[in-house]
Amino acid sequence: MKKSTLVHKLGVSVGTLSYLSLCISSAVFAHSVSAQEVSVQEASEEEVVERIQVTGSNIRGADMEGAQPLTILTSEDIARTGASTISELMRTVTQTRGGVGTFDTTQSGATSTSTPPGQAAASLRGIGPSSTLTLVNGRRIAASSFASGTENFVDINSIPASAVERVEVLATGASAIYGADAVAGVINYILKNDYEGLELQTNYENTTNGNDHGAFNAQMLWGKNFDNGSNLTAFFDYFDRKAIRATDFSQTRDPILESSYSYLSKGQPNIYFDSTLDRYEMPAPNCPDELTITDLDEEICAYYANEDDYFETPLETLSGGFTYTYQGNDITWRTDLLASHTKSTSFSTPSPINQVNDEEGAWIELDALNVLEDDARNAIIDNLFIGSFDTVAGRELEGLQYDARFVSPRTVEIETDAIRLVSSLQGYFGEWEWEAGALYSRSESEQVATQGIYNRYLYTAAVHGELCDTGDIAQYDSAGDILSCGGGTLLPAYNPFLVGDAQNDAILGLTQARPTRDGTSEVFGIDAKINGEIAQWNGNAVLLAAGVEVRREEITDLPSLDSQARAENEFLVDVFGFGSSASTADRNQMGIFTELFVPVTDQFDISLAGRFDDYNDFGSTFNPKVGFTYRPIDDLVLRGSWSTAFRAPSLTQAGVQLRTTRASFDCSANDAVADLYCEGQGSVRGNNVLELGNPALRAEESETYSFGFAYSPTDNTTITVDYWTFDHEDIVDTNMTGVLDRAITDASLRHCGVLDEGEVGISYLEDLCLVTDNAGNTIEDEGANLTEILNAWVEFDDPRFAELPLFRDHILLLDNTGTQELEGIDWDVDHDFQLDSGTLELGFSGTHYLTYDRNRPGSDEIESLAGTFLYPETVATAELFYVQEDWYVGAYVFYTGSYDDDIIRLRSREIDELIELGAIEDEDDTRDVSSWTTVTLSAGYYFENADLRLTVDNVFDRDAPTAYGSGRGFDAFNHDPFGTRYTLAFSYYFH
């Protein structure tokens, strides 16, 4: 974003907003700094300058942090973008673009593998939201109680955009100043204060494609100065957004590839291949769509996820708060309150229907086919293999297996209440400034599944005619072969082949479940610090800051029992296709920090900082920082820094008991894994897993270097360039590819059937232990040859795919799985042309990733992510505005570079289709996801007591680039499919 003046650009980026006359001439810095006029006198003159603290330093009033390139979004910047939420705003910042760290409600869903419904997070450098420290007015805010995976993050949707005066982004390690989580840097949201008057504003935004995707926003800002020298500034924000579906857009209405189908049809079951004589799947008799030909030449009724995909979910937020400042003769008292209520609904694809034990191919009696037309029924019967099965009531029946999913998408509603209260005192002991504050922050969420979730036992009983009208499973008397319901009545069997029958649908309704999830995250903190001069060096002040912080964090995430995996139930969740993350943890932390600013000469400064943090659960850590600034001439500042940073294992990672989720293993990363589990193909496979917390987790650590310059050749020109590098180690995650690789030689990780409580590793089909290698070893035995066991299994079972058969609920420990190294360049060029009629403002900023390397999961091989799928090498923003006293007009140009499509992980049938489409030439070919450039127009007019603003995003209505590596057909992290969107805002001021 553009910075209005030289000092805003140069002074802030080197971490200084006061005592400027001691270092740089008055001619250069006779400009405004964040709307505060600093009058620069000769150094020998007596002056009074407000001592201001900026993000990245605890020292006030010193030109000291040359290694702190700071990006600031002013209130005018925010207004010009048209952003109604903080999430929308942060997607315009180059340091938070690129990669998969920053997310919004586009990625949310109803299952535990999705990001939490209605919530959003900002991540610097794409490293992940838990590695970016989020502050409000320089102090912490409670993380969401619902983690994204196992990463705790601050929900930025809980911060009202109307309350934010500016945003300061420090994209470099800052643990020496702030402690944990500032691995990639800090984003500090500064709230409005000292306002007087009343401002009312309304915003309306929508797309232009003909569907109603409207979002409405109402804001209020009120402030008053009182006779005792105090000010009360209050704010209110209401936001309401409608849902946006994939089927609303021509680009995503149809599946990106016809071969990306699922056998699990919706509404009409396919006949499972194990129930056919020729072992080929048979199509649903009354498929509502044209049948799909599979790569095995089967005809099936296919399912494509885009028909139930939501790009934006319904979201409603109500927030408010105030800042109160009392300025006495010797002391300043400030209190901030933020409170918000968020309500959202999220959706995931309809749940698959499996057997009770979660194996594929649910069973049904043969007479269920009687509802079909005679020809359709007879065609199935002629190719049917009748099998026997046991029911949940204990009967043995005969029938067939089917492939299907439920009709209704899995749907959850979530409500989140967040509150944050901070009160601080600030004053002076002589020339020393002191400050002390107390913090309480809480985020509380309640979630309930409202649709599409079914109890596996009740549903299976209903299909087999064993469900009572009371909602209970019937009792079976084997001696008399009688089912009884006590005081209830036995219902007819539910028939998935019968569509549109009210009585049949009512029976299904009795099997619906409404699992809940309740979470609370709390932060209690107190801090105190001092600032002042400790000595003179060559006529300049040597400044010191020191302080202490004590913090307690607590988190609970408690799902209802029917969505938990429990050992007594062989880790089966009571409901189909719905998991949970149960965790409870707390920790105490104490930090002691100090910072020193030494002006070695009039041109060269050194800053030193260090912080010691002690945690009651994982130990202690010390993180130093060294920075310098050098001014060879008045117009040029050279800067550099080195620091270390850390991220303590999140409370969810430390306290997760059993998290039911889906985990992928990447056969393209490990040839041995590919041969055993993917038929040698480089595809990505998903499985149900259980994640366990690990008390032996170590803190993630990083080392950061940064070097750059800020140059101002004229009063109206500013150029900044910074090189940065991160070396990030001991990253916490689960690694199924790595576990599969270790299991090749480690028998303790190989288990036939469900794992016992306390075991970890991979679960194989129980029947796999019926075969052995050439030496007579089963897969559970030490020294077993897995390749020979695979060959024996293929001969024994004649499976569809020549792979070791995985079962379910593999139990994986969270671990410090690997490292990543990043380096890149940030730049920002601003120039203002002062014309007779107004000002022409030009800006060009961006980030280029030189390196983004990490070890591949399950391999010691280092892969380079820069320029690969989801990781563009370059993101940039250009802007051109013409500004007059009462109006402005301009444009932003947002650029996202091209990168490799992820086709190596596609299945062979999808590769064949890409060749047919001409997207690639052969199976070894690659393709790029195209670069994407969009233009946003922004205009505003200032009346005497009102403003009118119009913002049009993607004014040329450019489609998102096609990405075959994404099931959606586009990259939802770096692009969007919305086409042209507009925002109209009107503000009225009462003075």
PyMOL commands that set and color helices and strands:
alter all, ss='L'
color gray80, all
select helices_A, chain A and resi 6-13+20-22+75-81+86-90+94-96+105-107+129-131+156-158+161-163+175-178+246-248+273-275+305-308+366-371+374-382+456-463+502-510+561-563+567-569+651-655+667-669+671-677+736-743+747-749+766-770+786-797+903-905+908-917
alter helices_A, ss='H'
color red, helices_A
select strands_A, chain A and resi 32-33+36-37+70-73+132-136+139-140+164-170+185-191+197-207+215-225+230-241+244-245+265-266+270-271+292-293+299-300+310-312+315-327+331-348+352-353+362-365+387-390+396-405+410-429+432-451+475-477+482-484+516-537+540-559+581-599+604-615+619-633+636-647+656-666+684-692+700-711+717-733+750-752+762-764+810-813+815-834+839-855+862-864+874-883+887-896+899-900+928-929+932-942+946-953+981-990
alter strands_A, ss='S'
color yellow, strands_A
deselect
rebuild
show_as cartoon
